Structures are given as C-alpha cells and as structure tokens.
Amino acid sequence: MLPSQALLPAVVFALAALQALASNTFLAAVFEHAVILPDPTDQPVSPSDALALMNKNMDVLEGAIKEAARQGAHIIVTPEDGIYGWRFTRESIYPYLEDIPDPVVNWIPCTDPSRFGPAPVQERLSCMARNNSIYVVANIGDKKPCDSSDPSCPRDGRYQYNTDVVFDTQGKLVARYHKYNLFEAESNQFNYPKEPEAVTFETPFGKFGIFTCFDILFYEPAVVLVSKMQVDTVLFPTAWMNVLPFLTAIEFHSAWAMGMRVNVLAANTHNTSIEMTGSGIYAPAGARTYSYNMKTEDGHLLIAELDAHPRLSPATPPAVSWNSYALSVERFSENDHEFTGIIFEDPFTFTELTKSGGNLTVCQKDLCCHLTYNMAEKRDDEVYVLGAMDGLHVIEGQYYLQICSLLKCPSTNLSTCGQAVETAKTKFEMFSLSGTFGTSYVFPEVLYSGVQLAPGEFEVLSDGRLINQNTTSKPVLTVTLFGRWYEKD
C-alpha cells in the first residue's frame, strides 16, 4: 500500500482529470454596449484625453464583467468598437491604439504592465479578467511600425489594425486577431493584415476561434476556423448595422451558427440612430438567448449555458445535403406570374402567394426555390412572396449569394416587395422551403413580427428542407435559406 503522502498527488490528478472530463458545458456571456463616443474631430486628441474616454467605456464594461463573473460565466465577449467608438480618421484614431504583442510572449499585462511600453488599456482588461477569474474578449486597436524596406508600409510609417484580444482567467494574453475584411469607412482608419489570420486557443471548455463583424460573410477566416480548424465556439465582437430582411444581426448570426454547426457568441454595439443592436448566444440547434432593442439606449448583458463540444452533443442537428430534396422534385407552381424586385441592391425574381396554401416554385439562373405552405388565415391586407436570387452581391463588398425566401411585403403594392418591414399579422400552419443550391454553405433564417427569432419552432431536415414544427406562434416576416457560394466570389 502506498503511503498517504504518495496518494495525495494521484488523487489530485484524478480529480483534475475528472473535472476536465466533466466540462461538457460552460456558461457564456455577451454584453451589448452603448458606447460613449468621442467628439468628432480630424485632429488627434492627447493620449491622456484618449485614455480618459476609453476608461469611461471600460468602467461600463467592467461592471458587466463583474456581474457575468458573479453569475458564474466562464467567458464574456464585448463589442467591436466597444472601447472608443468609430468617429475617426486614420490620424485621429492613433492616440487610442496600443502595441499589442503576439500572445507567444506569455504576458500578463496586469502584473507586468510596462514590458512592451505603455499599455494601460491592455493592463486594465487583463486585470478585469484576472480579478474576476473570467476570460475577457475585447476589441481595441493595434499599431505596428514599419519602414521603407517594406513595400507595403503606409506613408505614415505604421500599420494600424482593428484588433480583438482575449485574456484568460489569470489575465494572460492568449489571443490576438487582426480583422481581415474591413467594412467601407474602416479602410480610412485601419490596414488589413497581409494574410488572413486563423486565430484559435484552447480552454478547459472547448476550442475557440475569433473574428470580427464583416469577416462572417467571407470564407477566410470565418469558414476556415470552423471547417478546417474545427473550433467549437466562435467569439464574435461586432458593430452590426441591421439590414432587413436577411441581414438583421440576431437573424443572420443565429443562422450562421446553425449552418456551420458551431456555437457563436455575438456581442454587438448599441446605437439605435444607426440601426445598431442585436446580440446573442447561439448554438447549432438555435438561439440560447438573444436581445434586439431599438427602443432604449442602454446596454444589455446576456448569459446562457452552451455545450463545450457541440459536434458531440445529441442536440446538434445532423449534417444537411442542402439541395437533395429540391433536386428530386419537379418544378411546381400554381401561379405563373413572376416579377422582379430589389433587396439590398440585389435583383430578385418573385412570385406572389395568391392563395392560403399550395405549392410554388420560382427560379433565377441555376437556383430554383420550392415552397409548400398553408396560412392560418389569408389576409387581404398582407402580401407574401416567394423570391429567388442567384448572383454576385456588389454593395459594401463583393460576395456571391444564392437565396430562397418567403417574405412579407411592406404593403399590398408588389413594387414594395423586398423593402424593410418589421411587423406582420399572418401566421403559417406549415411551410417547407428548399432550393437547388450549388453551395454547401446555407444558413436557415426564420424571423417573426417585431424582429423576433423562433427558437425551437423550426428545423432543417437532412435533405435540405426548412420546415416549421407547429403553427407559428407569431406572424412571419421571413423564412429564408441564405446561401454563400464562396468559390464564385
């Protein structure tokens, strides 16, 4: 028999191993922050004034971080632009930037703040993580000097990057990600890295990847992290301006989690004057919690439990062959009247749902969309259409789309179909939507009246049909299969 002193390390190791094996779930938090913005100026402010503004925002973030930790959250994601906002030129944002080292340096800013020069923001974020024993994800700015030996070096002699950082429970910097797909005006402030970065890190509760806002619409780094790097959970700081009917934050981010079969922690900035709201904690089977608030100007903390390894979870839906059903049926239509319309500058082919139920098909190029439906009541004051779009989107970036959508028009005038609408009165007893997609990357969306999600009320069958479970509990705005054909970008 071993002496008791010899048994102790073995017992401790066994308990640690059991604890690691037991980490099948974790508590996640996201915070939607109403950012305190600087006064607009083309001229740089002093470093002390820049830090004063950032500290005001970090005061708010710290309150959310403390509350999330108090409730037992293991990780919290805060928004893109959440520390200094977005009213900048390349020159005026410079005082807000810090030199963020590669995490391989094994650095805890909270205990060694001056190791890489002045870094008060990283120091404070690190201490928030360390003092509350929680992973903290934040978005800040990185600056890197360069010179004439680098042919890509900007004229001002520095690179500036929109950057996400992650600090672990000890306050150590464990991840740094430079945003690759910049959104319009961002190119006036930031550079994109020469190569897209696939940033991952391991935790006791799964493998995490991280990218920012506009990145989610592109193959690199978003799809690479999930399909090739096999992350369990995506961390997603964002400053997302909602665009109905398909690119509302909660709608698209939830759909992306379902289509990619991965957890997504999406933290949005909050500014109703520019339609910026919508955060959530999403699993492959649907939203665990979300918030969409265009009525007030305050922030919001969300906390929910997630499977640490969703691919192993019995709740995760099976893989889908997105065109299997649609290719197996012949085109059907009870209404051969088709017309064209525009959604977000993209040309759609529409056909109207003229009856309370039936079967419809609408096609554009190689995409045919099939719909079987039955309304609970056909109203004279509401018009729904089935739409198809197969082509290259060229506004605010270029990316190839294949979209099938059942959607409500803002009025009975068919020329309004495709324009934004937030309310409806029509419920559906059943719907089944499918399409002859040429891509395997398809994201299922169901949006109810009042811009609300429908968690648990619909499913995607393995043959690619998006169907409802029962009569919809709320009136329907859109039922959509949003396809991204990355190879055609």
Residue, then its C-alpha position, 0 to 999 in steps of 0.5 A: m500500500l502506498p503511503s498517504q503522502a504518495l496518494l495525495p498527488a494521484v488523487v489530485f490528478a484524478l480529480a483534475a482529470l475528472q473535472a476536465l472530463a466533466s466540462n461538457t458545458f460552460l456558461a457564456a456571456v455577451f454584453e451589448h454596449a452603448v458606447i460613449l463616443p468621442d467628439p468628432t474631430d480630424q485632429p488627434v486628441s492627447p493620449s491622456d484625453a484618449l485614455a480618459l474616454m476609453n476608461k469611461n467605456m471600460d468602467v461600463l464594461e467592467g461592471a458587466i464583467k463583474e456581474a457575468a463573473r458573479q453569475g458564474a460565466h466562464i467567458i464574456v465577449t464585448p463589442e467591436d468598437g466597444i472601447y472608443g467608438w468609430r468617429f475617426t480618421r486614420e490620424s485621429i484614431y492613433p492616440y487610442l491604439e496600443d502595441i499589442p504583442d503576439p500572445v507567444v510572449n506569455w504576458i500578463p499585462c496586469t502584473d507586468p504592465s510596462r514590458f512592451g511600453p505603455a499599455p494601460v488599456q491592455e493592463r486594465l482588461s487583463c486585470m478585469a479578467r484576472n480579478n474576476s477569474i473570467y476570460v475577457v474578449a475585447n476589441i481595441g486597436d493595434k499599431k505596428p511600425c514599419d519602414s521603407s524596406d517594406p513595400s507595403c508600409p503606409r506613408d505614415g510609417r505604421y500599420q494600424y489594425n482593428t484588433d480583438v484580444v482575449f485574456d484568460t482567467q489569470g489575465k494572460l494574453v492568449a489571443r490576438y486577431h487582426k480583422y481581415n475584411l474591413f467594412e467601407a469607412e474602416s479602410n480610412q482608419f485601419n490596414y488589413p493584415k497581409e494574410p488572413e489570420a486563423v486565430t484559435f486557443e484552447t480552454p478547459f471548455g472547448k476550442f475557440g476561434i475569433f473574428t470580427c463583424f464583416d469577416i462572417l460573410f467571407y470564407e477566410p477566416a470565418v469558414v476556415l476556423v470552423s471547417k478546417m480548424q474545427v473550433d467549437t465556439v466562435l467569439f464574435p465582437t461586432a458593430w452590426m448595422n441591421v439590414l432587413p430582411f436577411l441581414t438583421a444581426i440576431e437573424f443572420h448570426s443565429a443562422w450562421a451558427m446553425g449552418m456551420r454547426v458551431n456555437v457563436l457568441a455575438a456581442n454587438t454595439h448599441n446605437t439605435s440612430i444607426e440601426m445598431t443592436g442585436s446580440g446573442i448566444y447561439a448554438p447549432a440547434g438555435a438561439r440560447t438567448y438573444s436581445y434586439n432593442m431599438k427602443t432604449e439606449d442602454g446596454h444589455l448583458l446576456i448569459a446562457e449555458l452552451d455545450a463545450h463540444p457541440r459536434l458531440s452533443p445529441a442536440t446538434p442537428p445532423a449534417v444537411s445535403w442542402n439541395s437533395y430534396a429540391l433536386s428530386v422534385e419537379r418544378f411546381s407552381e400554381n401561379d405563373h406570374e413572376f416579377t422582379g424586385i430589389i433587396f439590398e441592391d440585389p435583383f430578385t425574381f418573385t412570385e406572389l402567394t395568391k392563395s392560403g396554401g399550395n405549392l410554388t416554385v420560382c427560379q433565377k439562373d441555376l437556383c430554383c426555390h420550392l415552397t409548400y405552405n398553408m396560412a392560418e388565415k389569408r389576409d387581404d391586407e398582407v402580401y407574401v412572396l416567394g423570391a429567388m436570387d442567384g448572383l454576385h452581391v456588389i454593395e459594401g463588398q463583393y460576395y456571391l449569394q444564392i437565396c430562397s425566401l418567403l417574405k412579407c411585403p411592406s404593403t399590398n403594392l408588389s413594387t414594395c416587395g423586398q423593402a424593410v418591414e418589421t411587423a406582420k399579422t399572418k401566421f403559417e400552419m406549415f411551410s417547407l422551403s428548399g432550393t437547388f443550391g450549388t453551395s454547401y454553405v446555407f444558413p436557415e433564417v426564420l424571423y417573426s413580427g417585431v424582429q423576433l427569432a423562433p427558437g425551437e419552432f423550426e428545423v432543417l431536415s437532412d435533405g435540405r428542407l426548412i420546415n416549421q414544427n407547429t403553427t407559428s406562434k407569431p406572424v412571419l416576416t421571413v423564412t429564408l435559406f441564405g446561401r454563400w457560394y464562396e468559390k464564385d466570389 
